[in-house]
Amino acid sequence: IANEAKVISELGRQYTNDNPAVVGLIEVENRQVIQDLIAHPLLAKSNYGIVHYNSYDARGIDIALIYQKGRFKVTESYQKDIKIFNAEGFRSYTRGVLVVKGLLDGEKVAFFMNHWPSRSGGEAASMPRRAAAAKVLKDEMDKARAEDPERKLFAMGDFNDDPVSP
């Protein structure tokens, strides 16, 4: 917790002299860990709120977003499931895409937090799982864009891929 709080408290500090307005978190064990993190003395003064949903990930690993309540107002949040099935037709559970819409310093934004399936089993064998996650992300971003073309969209997280990957 102390190491994470130190890193977060130093992000962009040379430019803003403040803690980040919004931080995406992946590999989160549970909500209590996030509560402990934002209560740390280096972060507590920023009055962070939490957007977190329990995922269907088999390991119980979640994604979340913390935000300064004085700077970001959440208007909508949800987790969009990624439905992936193996060759036998059984569902492979993974983390969904966390969608958080709101006003950041009065400006309409939407954050899309991702932690796509890993390359376990090899890049080629695992690509369909990441492609399924990419489709969910694209569909959700397209939906947000259609609702409000002026809203700024931010896709963040661990895509377990390279920018040049299909």
N, C-alpha and C positions, 0 to 999 in steps of 0.2 A: 504494500500500500504506500509506504513512504517513497519508494523508488518511483512508482507510477505518478504519485502526486508531484514529486520534484520535476519529472519530465514534463508533465502537463503544465505546471506553473511556469515553466521556462519557454513554452512554445510561443513564439512571436513577441515575447516580452520586450525585445529591443525596439520593436515598432509601436507597440500599444501601451506598454507599461501596465499591462493588465493580464489576467488569465484569459484563455481563449473563450469566446462567446459560446461556441459549440464544439464538442469533441465526440467523435464516433469511437466506440469501443467494440472490439471483437475478442473472442476467447474469454467471455465473461462466465464465471461459474454460476452466479446467481445475483439477485437484486441486493442482498445484504452486502456483498462485496462492493457493489457500486455505492451503496449508502456509506459504507466505511471509507471509501475513497473520497467522496465529496465532503465528508466530515473532517478530513485531515486538515490541520491548521494552514497548510499552504493553499488549500482550495476552499475552505469553509467560508471565507469572506465574500466569495463570488456568488453565494446563494444559488448553487446549481440545482436544477430540477433533473428528473430522470425520465426517459422513455425506455421501457424495457418490457419485453414479453418473453415468457418461457418458450423455448423452441422445441421442435420435435427431434432435434439432434440426439442420436443414440447415446452420445457421451454426456449430454446435458449441458453443452456449451452454447451460450447465447450471444447475441449482439445487442448493443444498446447505444443510446445517445444521451449525453449530459449537456445541459445548456444553462447559461446564466439567465435566470428568470427575469432580470431587469432589462435584458437585451433581446431575448427571443421569446415570443408568445406562440405556444403550440395551438394550432387550430384543429388539427386532425392527426391521428397517428394510428397505424395498424401494421400488422406483420402479414405479408403476402406469402403463403406457402409455396414451396417449390416441390412439385410432385414428380418424383423420379421412380421408375420401376426397373427392376433387374430383368434379366433374360427369362426368368421363371415367372415373371408377372408380380413379384412381391415388391412392395414399396420400400424404397431406400430412404430413410428419414435423414433430412439435413436441415440446416438453418434456412429460414425464409429471408425475404428482403424486408427490412424494417423501413417503413415509409413514414416520414415525419414532415408535415406541412405546417407553415406558420409565418410569422412576421419577424424578421431579423432587423432590428433597428428601424422598424416601420416598412421594410421592403419584403414583398412576398417571395418566399423561397420554399423549396422542398428538398429534403435530404433523403437519400436512398442508401441505407447501410447494408453492406453485403459481406458475406463470408462464404464464398463459393466452395463447392466440393473440391477436395484435394486431387492431386495427380496420382493417388495410390492406385496401383495396378498398371501404371504406365500412362503416359500422356495420351496416346491414341485411345486406349480403353476407357479412360476417364473423361475424355472430351465431351461425350454426350451429356454427362451430368453437369458440366460447366455451361454447355450450350443451353440446357434447360434453364439454368439459373439466369443466363444472359437474356433469354426470351422473357422471363418473368420481369426482369429489370427493365427491359425495353418497353414491354407492354405497360408497366406502371408509369414509366417516364412519359410515354406517349399519352396516356390517360391524363396525367397531370398537365401536360402541355395543352391538350385539347380543352381542359377545364379552364385554363388561364394561360394564354400564350405569353404573357408578360412575366410569369413566375420564373425565377431563376432556379435551375435544377442542379443538384450536386450528387453525383454517384461516388460513394466512398467505401473503403474497406479492403478486404483481401480477396482478390479475384482469382488467386491461384493460377494465374496465366500471365503472359507477357503482352504488351501492347500490340505486337504483331501476330498474336495467336488468332486463329480463325474465330 
